[in-house]
Amino acid sequence: MAELCVLVNGYYTVETNVVCATITLIRDNGVNIVVDPGTVPDQQIIISALAREYLTLDDIGYVFITHSHLDHYRNIGMFARAKSLDYWGLWDGHSYIYNTMSRNFSNDIFIQMTPGHSYDNITLFVKTTAGIYAVCGDVFWDKNGPKIDTLAQDNDRLLKSREIILKKADYIVPGHGDVFASKDISILL
């Protein structure tokens, strides 16, 4: 089974336009994965969070980007040796394998397209001993909302993506908040 931990809890403040994506670490069969290394006030925050997990930047084999908004990918360059996965495919330096979505990354990680907030949103379903986690970017900003995403490209598709995630996952790792149990949320449908 894979292991998952949040390196940096994301946040957003509408009044001041301060935002940071939730940054997640997944360990899967000896491979270390960082999801959405977004915007932090100082890159040392990411380095220190990895150090608490006994890892360095060079220990990261993959960086996954849930969607192409800067607050989710700004620090991807910190991981110079890592392969990257986004909506378009799996990147290794300047080479890529086009469109790897809707498939198993491994026995414990399944990738699914979940559009709505943006057309290119992907969600990682991660099987752990505690249950299945959905690392979904801004399909859910946090547990409390917003119900209507004013930044979404298509709120109808977003609601469908939320339904898919809630059916498949026990826990949600949202784009800008604490992990929460999927059974605890219904307000956003």
C-alpha atoms as an extended CHARMM CRD file, in Angstrom:
* protein
*
       189  EXT
         1         1  MET       CA              0.0000000000        0.0000000000        0.0000000000  PROA      1               0.0000000000
         2         2  ALA       CA              1.0490000000        3.5550000000       -0.6540000000  PROA      2               0.0000000000
         3         3  GLU       CA              1.6170000000        6.1030000000        2.1010000000  PROA      3               0.0000000000
         4         4  LEU       CA              0.4040000000        9.7000000000        2.0050000000  PROA      4               0.0000000000
         5         5  CYS       CA              1.1640000000       12.7220000000        4.1270000000  PROA      5               0.0000000000
         6         6  VAL       CA              0.5440000000       16.4200000000        3.7250000000  PROA      6               0.0000000000
         7         7  LEU       CA              3.7930000000       18.3780000000        3.6490000000  PROA      7               0.0000000000
         8         8  VAL       CA              2.1680000000       21.8300000000        3.6670000000  PROA      8               0.0000000000
         9         9  ASN       CA             -1.4860000000       22.5320000000        4.4820000000  PROA      9               0.0000000000
        10        10  GLY       CA             -2.8530000000       24.8050000000        1.8010000000  PROA      10              0.0000000000
        11        11  TYR       CA             -4.8700000000       27.9520000000        2.4270000000  PROA      11              0.0000000000
        12        12  TYR       CA             -6.5850000000       30.8220000000        0.6710000000  PROA      12              0.0000000000
        13        13  THR       CA             -7.8910000000       34.1710000000        1.8000000000  PROA      13              0.0000000000
        14        14  VAL       CA            -10.2590000000       35.8300000000       -0.6480000000  PROA      14              0.0000000000
        15        15  GLU       CA            -10.0590000000       39.2420000000        1.0210000000  PROA      15              0.0000000000
        16        16  THR       CA             -6.2770000000       39.5260000000        0.6420000000  PROA      16              0.0000000000
        17        17  ASN       CA             -5.6670000000       37.1810000000       -2.3190000000  PROA      17              0.0000000000
        18        18  VAL       CA             -3.1730000000       35.1290000000       -0.3170000000  PROA      18              0.0000000000
        19        19  VAL       CA             -3.0480000000       31.5370000000       -1.5410000000  PROA      19              0.0000000000
        20        20  CYS       CA             -0.9750000000       28.3780000000       -1.2060000000  PROA      20              0.0000000000
        21        21  ALA       CA             -1.8270000000       24.9270000000       -2.5440000000  PROA      21              0.0000000000
        22        22  THR       CA             -1.8420000000       21.8740000000       -0.3090000000  PROA      22              0.0000000000
        23        23  ILE       CA              1.4620000000       20.1040000000       -0.9760000000  PROA      23              0.0000000000
        24        24  THR       CA              1.3030000000       16.3350000000       -0.6030000000  PROA      24              0.0000000000
        25        25  LEU       CA              3.9010000000       13.5680000000       -0.3960000000  PROA      25              0.0000000000
        26        26  ILE       CA              3.0650000000       10.0650000000       -1.6130000000  PROA      26              0.0000000000
        27        27  ARG       CA              5.3790000000        7.1060000000       -1.0660000000  PROA      27              0.0000000000
        28        28  ASP       CA              4.6940000000        4.1390000000       -3.2920000000  PROA      28              0.0000000000
        29        29  ASN       CA              6.9810000000        1.0900000000       -3.6150000000  PROA      29              0.0000000000
        30        30  GLY       CA             10.1550000000        3.0660000000       -3.0430000000  PROA      30              0.0000000000
        31        31  VAL       CA              9.0750000000        5.9890000000       -5.2460000000  PROA      31              0.0000000000
        32        32  ASN       CA              8.5910000000        9.4160000000       -3.6680000000  PROA      32              0.0000000000
        33        33  ILE       CA              6.0260000000       11.7110000000       -5.2700000000  PROA      33              0.0000000000
        34        34  VAL       CA              5.2260000000       15.3590000000       -4.5310000000  PROA      34              0.0000000000
        35        35  VAL       CA              1.8530000000       16.7110000000       -5.6250000000  PROA      35              0.0000000000
        36        36  ASP       CA              1.2990000000       20.4330000000       -6.3310000000  PROA      36              0.0000000000
        37        37  PRO       CA              4.4570000000       22.1320000000       -5.0340000000  PROA      37              0.0000000000
        38        38  GLY       CA              2.5990000000       25.4500000000       -5.4530000000  PROA      38              0.0000000000
        39        39  THR       CA              3.3350000000       28.8000000000       -3.9090000000  PROA      39              0.0000000000
        40        40  VAL       CA              4.9170000000       29.0780000000       -0.4960000000  PROA      40              0.0000000000
        41        41  PRO       CA              6.4120000000       32.2650000000        0.9680000000  PROA      41              0.0000000000
        42        42  ASP       CA              9.8450000000       30.5960000000        0.9410000000  PROA      42              0.0000000000
        43        43  GLN       CA             10.9950000000       27.4060000000       -0.8120000000  PROA      43              0.0000000000
        44        44  GLN       CA             12.7740000000       26.4390000000        2.4010000000  PROA      44              0.0000000000
        45        45  ILE       CA              9.3130000000       25.5000000000        3.7380000000  PROA      45              0.0000000000
        46        46  ILE       CA              9.1550000000       22.6430000000        1.2030000000  PROA      46              0.0000000000
        47        47  ILE       CA             12.7700000000       21.6280000000        1.8440000000  PROA      47              0.0000000000
        48        48  SER       CA             12.1640000000       21.5480000000        5.6160000000  PROA      48              0.0000000000
        49        49  ALA       CA              8.9110000000       19.5910000000        5.2210000000  PROA      49              0.0000000000
        50        50  LEU       CA             10.7480000000       16.9840000000        3.1310000000  PROA      50              0.0000000000
        51        51  ALA       CA             13.5580000000       16.8440000000        5.6980000000  PROA      51              0.0000000000
        52        52  ARG       CA             10.9890000000       15.9960000000        8.4050000000  PROA      52              0.0000000000
        53        53  GLU       CA             10.2010000000       12.9530000000        6.2230000000  PROA      53              0.0000000000
        54        54  TYR       CA             13.9500000000       12.2000000000        5.8650000000  PROA      54              0.0000000000
        55        55  LEU       CA             13.9490000000       13.2370000000        2.2040000000  PROA      55              0.0000000000
        56        56  THR       CA             15.7460000000       15.7730000000        0.0190000000  PROA      56              0.0000000000
        57        57  LEU       CA             14.7040000000       17.3360000000       -3.2760000000  PROA      57              0.0000000000
        58        58  ASP       CA             16.8040000000       14.7200000000       -5.0870000000  PROA      58              0.0000000000
        59        59  ASP       CA             14.8250000000       11.8990000000       -3.4380000000  PROA      59              0.0000000000
        60        60  ILE       CA             11.6540000000       12.8960000000       -5.2840000000  PROA      60              0.0000000000
        61        61  GLY       CA             11.0840000000       10.7290000000       -8.3610000000  PROA      61              0.0000000000
        62        62  TYR       CA              7.8790000000       12.3710000000       -9.6270000000  PROA      62              0.0000000000
        63        63  VAL       CA              6.0190000000       15.6440000000       -9.2970000000  PROA      63              0.0000000000
        64        64  PHE       CA              2.2880000000       15.5100000000      -10.0810000000  PROA      64              0.0000000000
        65        65  ILE       CA              0.4120000000       18.6800000000      -10.9900000000  PROA      65              0.0000000000
        66        66  THR       CA             -3.3560000000       18.5090000000      -10.4840000000  PROA      66              0.0000000000
        67        67  HSD       CA             -4.0360000000       21.4500000000      -12.8300000000  PROA      67              0.0000000000
        68        68  SER       CA             -2.2390000000       24.2960000000      -14.5270000000  PROA      68              0.0000000000
        69        69  HSD       CA             -2.8880000000       27.1800000000      -12.1590000000  PROA      69              0.0000000000
        70        70  LEU       CA              0.3130000000       28.7910000000      -10.9070000000  PROA      70              0.0000000000
        71        71  ASP       CA             -0.5910000000       28.3680000000       -7.2370000000  PROA      71              0.0000000000
        72        72  HSD       CA             -0.2750000000       24.5960000000       -7.7910000000  PROA      72              0.0000000000
        73        73  TYR       CA              2.8910000000       24.3310000000       -9.9030000000  PROA      73              0.0000000000
        74        74  ARG       CA              5.1080000000       27.3630000000       -9.3180000000  PROA      74              0.0000000000
        75        75  ASN       CA              7.8560000000       25.4150000000       -7.5010000000  PROA      75              0.0000000000
        76        76  ILE       CA              8.0510000000       22.4180000000       -9.8450000000  PROA      76              0.0000000000
        77        77  GLY       CA             11.5540000000       23.5380000000      -10.8930000000  PROA      77              0.0000000000
        78        78  MET       CA             12.8690000000       22.7390000000       -7.4200000000  PROA      78              0.0000000000
        79        79  PHE       CA             12.7040000000       19.0580000000       -8.3790000000  PROA      79              0.0000000000
        80        80  ALA       CA             15.2020000000       19.0620000000      -11.2480000000  PROA      80              0.0000000000
        81        81  ARG       CA             15.7180000000       15.2750000000      -11.2920000000  PROA      81              0.0000000000
        82        82  ALA       CA             12.0420000000       14.3200000000      -10.9850000000  PROA      82              0.0000000000
        83        83  LYS       CA              9.7340000000       13.2820000000      -13.7850000000  PROA      83              0.0000000000
        84        84  SER       CA              6.5450000000       15.3040000000      -13.9730000000  PROA      84              0.0000000000
        85        85  LEU       CA              2.9890000000       14.2620000000      -14.6150000000  PROA      85              0.0000000000
        86        86  ASP       CA              0.2080000000       16.6130000000      -15.6360000000  PROA      86              0.0000000000
        87        87  TYR       CA             -2.8890000000       16.5880000000      -17.8300000000  PROA      87              0.0000000000
        88        88  TRP       CA             -0.7780000000       16.4380000000      -20.9830000000  PROA      88              0.0000000000
        89        89  GLY       CA              1.2750000000       13.4420000000      -19.9860000000  PROA      89              0.0000000000
        90        90  LEU       CA              4.3700000000       12.1750000000      -18.2630000000  PROA      90              0.0000000000
        91        91  TRP       CA              7.4020000000       14.3950000000      -18.7520000000  PROA      91              0.0000000000
        92        92  ASP       CA             11.0380000000       13.3400000000      -18.3790000000  PROA      92              0.0000000000
        93        93  GLY       CA             13.1380000000       16.4200000000      -19.0210000000  PROA      93              0.0000000000
        94        94  HSD       CA             12.0050000000       17.6340000000      -22.4280000000  PROA      94              0.0000000000
        95        95  SER       CA             10.5460000000       14.2650000000      -23.5020000000  PROA      95              0.0000000000
        96        96  TYR       CA              7.0010000000       13.2090000000      -22.7530000000  PROA      96              0.0000000000
        97        97  ILE       CA              4.4910000000       10.4260000000      -23.1850000000  PROA      97              0.0000000000
        98        98  TYR       CA              1.2450000000       12.0500000000      -24.3020000000  PROA      98              0.0000000000
        99        99  ASN       CA             -2.0060000000       11.6370000000      -22.3560000000  PROA      99              0.0000000000
       100       100  THR       CA             -1.4160000000        9.1150000000      -19.6000000000  PROA      100             0.0000000000
       101       101  MET       CA             -4.7000000000        9.9180000000      -17.8580000000  PROA      101             0.0000000000
       102       102  SER       CA             -7.4100000000        7.4850000000      -16.7840000000  PROA      102             0.0000000000
       103       103  ARG       CA             -4.9480000000        4.7580000000      -15.9650000000  PROA      103             0.0000000000
       104       104  ASN       CA             -3.0700000000        3.1780000000      -13.1230000000  PROA      104             0.0000000000
       105       105  PHE       CA              0.1840000000        4.8600000000      -12.2670000000  PROA      105             0.0000000000
       106       106  SER       CA              0.8680000000        1.8780000000      -10.0190000000  PROA      106             0.0000000000
       107       107  ASN       CA             -1.1230000000       -0.7970000000       -8.2010000000  PROA      107             0.0000000000
       108       108  ASP       CA             -2.0050000000        1.7900000000       -5.5400000000  PROA      108             0.0000000000
       109       109  ILE       CA             -2.3590000000        5.0140000000       -7.5540000000  PROA      109             0.0000000000
       110       110  PHE       CA             -5.0560000000        5.5880000000      -10.1610000000  PROA      110             0.0000000000
       111       111  ILE       CA             -5.1980000000        8.7980000000      -12.2020000000  PROA      111             0.0000000000
       112       112  GLN       CA             -8.5040000000       10.1960000000      -13.4220000000  PROA      112             0.0000000000
       113       113  MET       CA             -9.4410000000       13.3640000000      -15.2550000000  PROA      113             0.0000000000
       114       114  THR       CA            -11.7700000000       15.4920000000      -13.1010000000  PROA      114             0.0000000000
       115       115  PRO       CA            -12.5350000000       18.6850000000      -15.0440000000  PROA      115             0.0000000000
       116       116  GLY       CA            -14.6420000000       21.6130000000      -13.9650000000  PROA      116             0.0000000000
       117       117  HSD       CA            -12.4770000000       23.9660000000      -11.9550000000  PROA      117             0.0000000000
       118       118  SER       CA            -10.2020000000       23.7820000000      -14.9850000000  PROA      118             0.0000000000
       119       119  TYR       CA            -10.3830000000       21.6450000000      -18.1070000000  PROA      119             0.0000000000
       120       120  ASP       CA             -7.0520000000       20.0090000000      -17.2280000000  PROA      120             0.0000000000
       121       121  ASN       CA             -7.7160000000       18.9060000000      -13.6430000000  PROA      121             0.0000000000
       122       122  ILE       CA             -6.5650000000       15.4120000000      -12.7020000000  PROA      122             0.0000000000
       123       123  THR       CA             -7.1170000000       13.5420000000       -9.4520000000  PROA      123             0.0000000000
       124       124  LEU       CA             -4.8640000000       10.9100000000       -7.9390000000  PROA      124             0.0000000000
       125       125  PHE       CA             -6.6820000000        8.1580000000       -6.0590000000  PROA      125             0.0000000000
       126       126  VAL       CA             -4.1840000000        6.6910000000       -3.6000000000  PROA      126             0.0000000000
       127       127  LYS       CA             -4.8000000000        3.3790000000       -1.7820000000  PROA      127             0.0000000000
       128       128  THR       CA             -3.3510000000        3.3850000000        1.7320000000  PROA      128             0.0000000000
       129       129  THR       CA             -3.8920000000        1.2190000000        4.8070000000  PROA      129             0.0000000000
       130       130  ALA       CA             -6.2420000000        3.9420000000        6.1310000000  PROA      130             0.0000000000
       131       131  GLY       CA             -8.3830000000        3.9980000000        2.9620000000  PROA      131             0.0000000000
       132       132  ILE       CA             -8.4460000000        5.6810000000       -0.4360000000  PROA      132             0.0000000000
       133       133  TYR       CA             -7.3650000000        9.3080000000       -0.6650000000  PROA      133             0.0000000000
       134       134  ALA       CA             -8.2640000000       11.6320000000       -3.5430000000  PROA      134             0.0000000000
       135       135  VAL       CA             -5.5990000000       14.2660000000       -4.1410000000  PROA      135             0.0000000000
       136       136  CYS       CA             -7.7520000000       16.5020000000       -6.3120000000  PROA      136             0.0000000000
       137       137  GLY       CA             -6.4700000000       20.0620000000       -6.4830000000  PROA      137             0.0000000000
       138       138  ASP       CA             -9.2780000000       22.5970000000       -6.6320000000  PROA      138             0.0000000000
       139       139  VAL       CA            -12.1130000000       20.1940000000       -7.3400000000  PROA      139             0.0000000000
       140       140  PHE       CA            -12.5170000000       20.8570000000       -3.6130000000  PROA      140             0.0000000000
       141       141  TRP       CA            -10.7850000000       23.9930000000       -2.3100000000  PROA      141             0.0000000000
       142       142  ASP       CA            -11.4120000000       22.8780000000        1.2660000000  PROA      142             0.0000000000
       143       143  LYS       CA            -14.1200000000       21.1480000000        3.2830000000  PROA      143             0.0000000000
       144       144  ASN       CA            -16.3660000000       24.2150000000        3.4110000000  PROA      144             0.0000000000
       145       145  GLY       CA            -16.4340000000       25.4400000000       -0.1290000000  PROA      145             0.0000000000
       146       146  PRO       CA            -17.0360000000       27.2690000000       -2.1270000000  PROA      146             0.0000000000
       147       147  LYS       CA            -20.1560000000       25.4780000000       -3.3150000000  PROA      147             0.0000000000
       148       148  ILE       CA            -20.1950000000       27.5880000000       -6.4810000000  PROA      148             0.0000000000
       149       149  ASP       CA            -16.6170000000       28.0060000000       -7.6570000000  PROA      149             0.0000000000
       150       150  THR       CA            -16.4400000000       31.4940000000       -9.1940000000  PROA      150             0.0000000000
       151       151  LEU       CA            -13.0760000000       30.5750000000      -10.7350000000  PROA      151             0.0000000000
       152       152  ALA       CA            -14.3670000000       27.3600000000      -12.3210000000  PROA      152             0.0000000000
       153       153  GLN       CA            -14.4610000000       26.9950000000      -16.0750000000  PROA      153             0.0000000000
       154       154  ASP       CA            -17.5580000000       24.7640000000      -15.8810000000  PROA      154             0.0000000000
       155       155  ASN       CA            -19.4760000000       24.3700000000      -12.6100000000  PROA      155             0.0000000000
       156       156  ASP       CA            -21.6920000000       21.5790000000      -14.0010000000  PROA      156             0.0000000000
       157       157  ARG       CA            -18.6330000000       19.4620000000      -14.8540000000  PROA      157             0.0000000000
       158       158  LEU       CA            -17.1160000000       20.4000000000      -11.5060000000  PROA      158             0.0000000000
       159       159  LEU       CA            -20.1420000000       18.9910000000       -9.6610000000  PROA      159             0.0000000000
       160       160  LYS       CA            -19.8700000000       15.7590000000      -11.6600000000  PROA      160             0.0000000000
       161       161  SER       CA            -16.1790000000       15.5020000000      -10.8010000000  PROA      161             0.0000000000
       162       162  ARG       CA            -16.9940000000       16.0420000000       -7.1240000000  PROA      162             0.0000000000
       163       163  GLU       CA            -19.5460000000       13.2350000000       -7.2610000000  PROA      163             0.0000000000
       164       164  ILE       CA            -17.0060000000       10.8670000000       -8.8330000000  PROA      164             0.0000000000
       165       165  ILE       CA            -14.4380000000       11.6760000000       -6.1560000000  PROA      165             0.0000000000
       166       166  LEU       CA            -16.8960000000       11.2860000000       -3.2890000000  PROA      166             0.0000000000
       167       167  LYS       CA            -17.9680000000        7.8650000000       -4.5810000000  PROA      167             0.0000000000
       168       168  LYS       CA            -14.4070000000        6.5650000000       -4.9410000000  PROA      168             0.0000000000
       169       169  ALA       CA            -12.5240000000        8.1160000000       -2.0250000000  PROA      169             0.0000000000
       170       170  ASP       CA            -12.6560000000        7.7970000000        1.7400000000  PROA      170             0.0000000000
       171       171  TYR       CA            -10.6320000000       10.9800000000        2.2470000000  PROA      171             0.0000000000
       172       172  ILE       CA            -10.1500000000       14.1750000000        0.2590000000  PROA      172             0.0000000000
       173       173  VAL       CA             -6.8920000000       16.1120000000        0.0190000000  PROA      173             0.0000000000
       174       174  PRO       CA             -8.2810000000       19.4540000000       -1.1830000000  PROA      174             0.0000000000
       175       175  GLY       CA             -6.4760000000       22.1710000000       -3.0820000000  PROA      175             0.0000000000
       176       176  HSD       CA             -6.2860000000       24.6240000000       -0.1810000000  PROA      176             0.0000000000
       177       177  GLY       CA             -7.1630000000       23.0190000000        3.1400000000  PROA      177             0.0000000000
       178       178  ASP       CA             -6.9300000000       20.1590000000        5.5820000000  PROA      178             0.0000000000
       179       179  VAL       CA             -7.6650000000       16.5610000000        4.6480000000  PROA      179             0.0000000000
       180       180  PHE       CA            -11.2490000000       15.5720000000        5.3910000000  PROA      180             0.0000000000
       181       181  ALA       CA            -13.3790000000       12.4300000000        5.2360000000  PROA      181             0.0000000000
       182       182  SER       CA            -15.5910000000       12.2450000000        2.1650000000  PROA      182             0.0000000000
       183       183  LYS       CA            -18.5410000000       11.1140000000        4.3130000000  PROA      183             0.0000000000
       184       184  ASP       CA            -18.3720000000       14.4680000000        6.1320000000  PROA      184             0.0000000000
       185       185  ILE       CA            -19.2600000000       16.5270000000        3.0870000000  PROA      185             0.0000000000
       186       186  SER       CA            -22.4940000000       16.9980000000        1.2280000000  PROA      186             0.0000000000
       187       187  ILE       CA            -22.7790000000       20.7790000000        1.1730000000  PROA      187             0.0000000000
       188       188  LEU       CA            -20.7470000000       21.0410000000       -2.0240000000  PROA      188             0.0000000000
       189       189  LEU       CA            -23.0710000000       18.9910000000       -4.1970000000  PROA      189             0.0000000000
